[in-house]
Amino acid sequence: TEGWVIFVNGLNEEHTEGDLLDLFSDFGEVKQLRLPLNRRTGNPHGFALIQYGDLLAAKEAIDSLNGAECLGTVLAVEWAFKK
């Protein structure tokens, strides 16, 4: 994976890729966004992976949105991969 990937947890079935793209694009260009869906229900699993090309954008997104409320839930935002 090229870039910086963050893990977003605490999503509910109302969150869409568009909502997340709007929210996380405020910090920089989002290279890729994955919102896995339950095959049976079609609803999100409750987490997303977001990839930035820029380290500072990813750090700012984590610092700004970890613990923030979005659509009635509190988001947990952290690095997806740790050394």
N, CA, C and O atoms as a DFTB+ gen file, in Angstrom:
332 C
 N C O
     1  1       0.836      -1.179       0.000
     2  2       0.000       0.000       0.000
     3  2       0.880       1.241       0.000
     4  3       1.752       1.383       0.858
     5  1       0.664       2.125      -0.938
     6  2       1.377       3.393      -0.958
     7  2       0.516       4.438      -0.291
     8  3      -0.678       4.543      -0.570
     9  1       1.120       5.210       0.590
    10  2       0.373       6.250       1.276
    11  2       0.192       5.909       2.740
    12  3       0.873       5.037       3.280
    13  1      -0.728       6.600       3.368
    14  2      -0.967       6.514       4.800
    15  2      -2.416       6.135       5.027
    16  3      -3.323       6.865       4.627
    17  1      -2.638       4.987       5.671
    18  2      -3.982       4.440       5.832
    19  2      -4.434       4.603       7.274
    20  3      -3.705       4.278       8.211
    21  1      -5.654       5.113       7.437
    22  2      -6.234       5.243       8.771
    23  2      -7.478       4.354       8.859
    24  3      -8.144       4.076       7.862
    25  1      -7.760       3.926      10.072
    26  2      -8.881       3.040      10.371
    27  2      -9.925       3.851      11.117
    28  3      -9.613       4.496      12.118
    29  1     -11.152       3.825      10.641
    30  2     -12.257       4.563      11.254
    31  2     -13.261       3.540      11.770
    32  3     -13.788       2.737      11.000
    33  1     -13.522       3.571      13.063
    34  2     -14.450       2.643      13.694
    35  2     -15.579       3.439      14.347
    36  3     -15.424       4.626      14.635
    37  1     -16.702       2.787      14.574
    38  2     -17.829       3.442      15.224
    39  2     -18.876       3.950      14.247
    40  3     -19.725       4.765      14.608
    41  1     -18.817       3.468      13.009
    42  2     -19.806       3.899      12.017
    43  2     -21.099       3.116      12.200
    44  3     -21.101       2.002      12.722
    45  1     -22.188       3.717      11.764
    46  2     -23.471       3.007      11.800
    47  2     -23.993       2.834      10.376
    48  3     -23.331       3.227       9.416
    49  1     -25.171       2.252      10.245
    50  2     -25.700       1.943       8.914
    51  2     -26.086       3.179       8.114
    52  3     -26.339       3.075       6.913
    53  1     -26.137       4.346       8.747
    54  2     -26.475       5.577       8.032
    55  2     -25.272       6.183       7.306
    56  3     -25.449       6.973       6.379
    57  1     -24.065       5.829       7.709
    58  2     -22.877       6.386       7.075
    59  2     -22.726       5.830       5.657
    60  3     -22.896       4.634       5.417
    61  1     -22.405       6.725       4.735
    62  2     -22.185       6.330       3.345
    63  2     -20.756       6.708       2.944
    64  3     -20.085       7.475       3.635
    65  1     -20.307       6.156       1.819
    66  2     -18.985       6.525       1.314
    67  2     -18.924       8.029       1.042
    68  3     -17.907       8.672       1.303
    69  1     -20.010       8.578       0.521
    70  2     -20.052      10.020       0.238
    71  2     -19.906      10.856       1.493
    72  3     -19.181      11.851       1.493
    73  1     -20.587      10.466       2.570
    74  2     -20.466      11.183       3.848
    75  2     -19.023      11.183       4.328
    76  3     -18.482      12.217       4.721
    77  1     -18.408      10.003       4.288
    78  2     -17.035       9.873       4.772
    79  2     -16.056      10.621       3.885
    80  3     -15.118      11.247       4.380
    81  1     -16.268      10.561       2.576
    82  2     -15.396      11.283       1.658
    83  2     -15.480      12.785       1.914
    84  3     -14.453      13.464       1.933
    85  1     -16.688      13.313       2.109
    86  2     -16.854      14.735       2.412
    87  2     -16.132      15.107       3.705
    88  3     -15.452      16.131       3.772
    89  1     -16.283      14.276       4.723
    90  2     -15.701      14.556       6.029
    91  2     -14.174      14.486       5.998
    92  3     -13.503      15.383       6.508
    93  1     -13.625      13.438       5.408
    94  2     -12.185      13.234       5.446
    95  2     -11.430      14.000       4.369
    96  3     -10.214      14.158       4.478
    97  1     -12.105      14.476       3.342
    98  2     -11.456      15.289       2.305
    99  2     -11.083      16.675       2.813
   100  3     -10.274      17.367       2.194
   101  1     -11.663      17.081       3.926
   102  2     -11.318      18.378       4.511
   103  2      -9.845      18.446       4.921
   104  3      -9.304      19.538       5.091
   105  1      -9.194      17.296       5.080
   106  2      -7.823      17.264       5.576
   107  2      -6.796      17.008       4.483
   108  3      -5.593      17.110       4.727
   109  1      -7.251      16.681       3.300
   110  2      -6.354      16.423       2.182
   111  2      -7.006      15.482       1.193
   112  3      -8.130      15.023       1.400
   113  1      -6.293      15.198       0.120
   114  2      -6.834      14.328      -0.918
   115  2      -6.914      12.886      -0.418
   116  3      -5.915      12.307       0.011
   117  1      -8.110      12.322      -0.482
   118  2      -8.311      10.922      -0.135
   119  2      -8.030      10.100      -1.383
   120  3      -8.715      10.231      -2.398
   121  1      -7.002       9.244      -1.294
   122  2      -6.636       8.413      -2.443
   123  2      -7.569       7.223      -2.598
   124  3      -7.884       6.812      -3.715
   125  1      -8.011       6.670      -1.469
   126  2      -8.898       5.512      -1.522
   127  2      -9.714       5.455      -0.232
   128  3      -9.226       5.773       0.852
   129  1     -10.964       5.042      -0.383
   130  2     -11.856       4.877       0.763
   131  2     -12.568       3.541       0.621
   132  3     -13.185       3.261      -0.406
   133  1     -12.477       2.725       1.653
   134  2     -13.170       1.433       1.646
   135  2     -14.129       1.377       2.818
   136  3     -13.738       1.545       3.973
   137  1     -15.389       1.139       2.500
   138  2     -16.449       0.987       3.492
   139  2     -17.072      -0.392       3.262
   140  3     -18.041      -0.513       2.513
   141  1     -16.525      -1.430       3.898
   142  2     -17.026      -2.790       3.663
   143  2     -18.490      -2.945       4.051
   144  3     -18.927      -2.442       5.086
   145  1     -19.235      -3.643       3.215
   146  2     -20.658      -3.863       3.460
   147  2     -20.918      -5.327       3.792
   148  3     -20.226      -6.225       3.311
   149  1     -21.925      -5.543       4.620
   150  2     -22.391      -6.883       4.936
   151  2     -23.106      -7.411       3.701
   152  3     -24.037      -6.773       3.209
   153  1     -22.692      -8.553       3.198
   154  2     -23.290      -9.095       1.972
   155  2     -24.764      -9.432       2.139
   156  3     -25.546      -9.323       1.195
   157  1     -25.133      -9.839       3.335
   158  2     -26.518     -10.254       3.572
   159  2     -27.453      -9.055       3.686
   160  3     -28.534      -9.052       3.097
   161  1     -27.039      -8.030       4.445
   162  2     -27.930      -6.893       4.693
   163  2     -27.650      -5.694       3.800
   164  3     -28.534      -4.867       3.575
   165  1     -26.422      -5.592       3.287
   166  2     -26.049      -4.427       2.492
   167  2     -25.652      -3.234       3.334
   168  3     -25.322      -2.180       2.790
   169  1     -25.677      -3.375       4.661
   170  2     -25.303      -2.294       5.576
   171  2     -23.803      -2.334       5.855
   172  3     -23.180      -3.392       5.770
   173  1     -23.225      -1.182       6.188
   174  2     -21.797      -1.156       6.532
   175  2     -21.510      -2.017       7.767
   176  3     -22.361      -2.192       8.639
   177  1     -20.288      -2.545       7.810
   178  2     -19.844      -3.348       8.948
   179  2     -19.535      -2.496      10.170
   180  3     -19.395      -3.032      11.269
   181  1     -19.426      -1.192      10.006
   182  2     -19.149      -0.314      11.144
   183  2     -17.750       0.258      11.149
   184  3     -17.355       0.925      12.105
   185  1     -16.987       0.002      10.081
   186  2     -15.642       0.570      10.007
   187  2     -15.314       0.917       8.558
   188  3     -15.982       0.476       7.623
   189  1     -14.263       1.721       8.404
   190  2     -13.796       2.099       7.070
   191  2     -12.281       2.232       7.095
   192  3     -11.688       2.470       8.148
   193  1     -11.665       2.079       5.943
   194  2     -10.242       2.326       5.755
   195  2     -10.108       3.484       4.771
   196  3     -10.708       3.477       3.696
   197  1      -9.314       4.473       5.158
   198  2      -9.151       5.664       4.334
   199  2      -7.667       5.878       4.097
   200  3      -6.872       5.878       5.038
   201  1      -7.296       6.059       2.835
   202  2      -5.897       6.220       2.467
   203  2      -5.631       7.632       1.967
   204  3      -6.320       8.141       1.083
   205  1      -4.623       8.246       2.552
   206  2      -4.133       9.553       2.115
   207  2      -2.763       9.366       1.477
   208  3      -2.043       8.427       1.816
   209  1      -2.405      10.239       0.570
   210  2      -1.071      10.234      -0.007
   211  2      -0.086      11.037       0.816
   212  3       1.124      10.949       0.609
   213  1      -0.605      11.822       1.753
   214  2       0.213      12.751       2.530
   215  2       0.141      12.414       4.015
   216  3      -0.952      12.288       4.568
   217  1       1.280      12.268       4.658
   218  2       1.345      11.939       6.077
   219  2       0.669      13.004       6.939
   220  3      -0.076      12.666       7.859
   221  1       0.914      14.273       6.656
   222  2       0.338      15.337       7.479
   223  2      -1.184      15.365       7.399
   224  3      -1.850      15.649       8.394
   225  1      -1.735      15.076       6.237
   226  2      -3.191      15.027       6.084
   227  2      -3.772      13.906       6.935
   228  3      -4.788      14.091       7.605
   229  1      -3.128      12.750       6.907
   230  2      -3.604      11.614       7.707
   231  2      -3.516      11.920       9.198
   232  3      -4.445      11.623       9.949
   233  1      -2.401      12.513       9.631
   234  2      -2.239      12.858      11.051
   235  2      -3.289      13.875      11.494
   236  3      -3.849      13.761      12.585
   237  1      -3.549      14.860      10.653
   238  2      -4.541      15.875      10.988
   239  2      -5.942      15.277      11.078
   240  3      -6.720      15.654      11.955
   241  1      -6.265      14.360      10.191
   242  2      -7.575      13.690      10.236
   243  2      -7.724      12.903      11.540
   244  3      -8.770      12.959      12.186
   245  1      -6.684      12.175      11.921
   246  2      -6.729      11.410      13.171
   247  2      -6.900      12.345      14.355
   248  3      -7.779      12.136      15.192
   249  1      -6.065      13.377      14.432
   250  2      -6.106      14.314      15.560
   251  2      -7.446      15.044      15.658
   252  3      -7.940      15.299      16.756
   253  1      -8.026      15.375      14.518
   254  2      -9.264      16.160      14.511
   255  2     -10.525      15.318      14.697
   256  3     -11.491      15.781      15.304
   257  1     -10.528      14.096      14.186
   258  2     -11.776      13.325      14.156
   259  2     -11.855      12.185      15.162
   260  3     -12.936      11.631      15.364
   261  1     -10.752      11.817      15.797
   262  2     -10.815      10.777      16.815
   263  2     -11.628      11.301      18.002
   264  3     -11.252      12.291      18.629
   265  1     -12.726      10.642      18.298
   266  2     -13.613      11.072      19.379
   267  2     -14.701      12.037      18.944
   268  3     -15.517      12.456      19.764
   269  1     -14.726      12.398      17.662
   270  2     -15.743      13.322      17.152
   271  2     -17.064      12.579      16.930
   272  3     -17.086      11.380      16.653
   273  1     -18.152      13.320      17.059
   274  2     -19.471      12.734      16.817
   275  2     -19.862      12.960      15.361
   276  3     -19.679      14.044      14.809
   277  1     -20.409      11.897      14.752
   278  2     -20.852      11.974      13.365
   279  2     -22.087      11.094      13.203
   280  3     -22.028       9.888      13.443
   281  1     -23.190      11.685      12.803
   282  2     -24.459      10.979      12.610
   283  2     -24.857      10.161      13.842
   284  3     -25.332       9.032      13.724
   285  1     -24.657      10.745      15.012
   286  2     -25.102      10.119      16.256
   287  2     -24.164       9.091      16.846
   288  3     -24.503       8.466      17.850
   289  1     -22.995       8.892      16.259
   290  2     -22.019       7.964      16.826
   291  2     -20.696       8.680      17.055
   292  3     -20.414       9.705      16.435
   293  1     -19.900       8.131      17.945
   294  2     -18.576       8.683      18.224
   295  2     -17.558       7.869      17.430
   296  3     -17.497       6.644      17.536
   297  1     -16.760       8.580      16.634
   298  2     -15.775       7.922      15.786
   299  2     -14.487       7.630      16.549
   300  3     -14.046       8.422      17.381
   301  1     -13.905       6.498      16.254
   302  2     -12.562       6.156      16.726
   303  2     -11.679       6.117      15.480
   304  3     -11.878       5.279      14.601
   305  1     -10.707       7.022      15.406
   306  2      -9.883       7.150      14.214
   307  2      -8.419       6.960      14.625
   308  3      -7.916       7.667      15.499
   309  1      -7.745       6.005      13.991
   310  2      -6.349       5.715      14.335
   311  2      -5.636       5.160      13.115
   312  3      -6.244       4.935      12.069
   313  1      -4.330       4.942      13.267
   314  2      -3.563       4.344      12.180
   315  2      -4.024       2.928      11.951
   316  3      -4.292       2.198      12.906
   317  1      -4.122       2.528      10.697
   318  2      -4.547       1.167      10.361
   319  2      -3.401       0.179      10.563
   320  3      -3.629      -0.975      10.927
   321  1      -2.170       0.631      10.326
   322  2      -1.010      -0.251      10.446
   323  2      -0.023       0.393      11.402
   324  3       0.309       1.571      11.268
   325  1       0.440      -0.377      12.358
   326  2       1.410       0.129      13.328
   327  2       2.639      -0.751      13.316
   328  3       2.547      -1.958      13.094
   329  1       3.783      -0.151      13.554
   330  2       5.032      -0.924      13.614
   331  2       5.155      -1.584      14.960
   332  3       6.136      -2.283      15.218
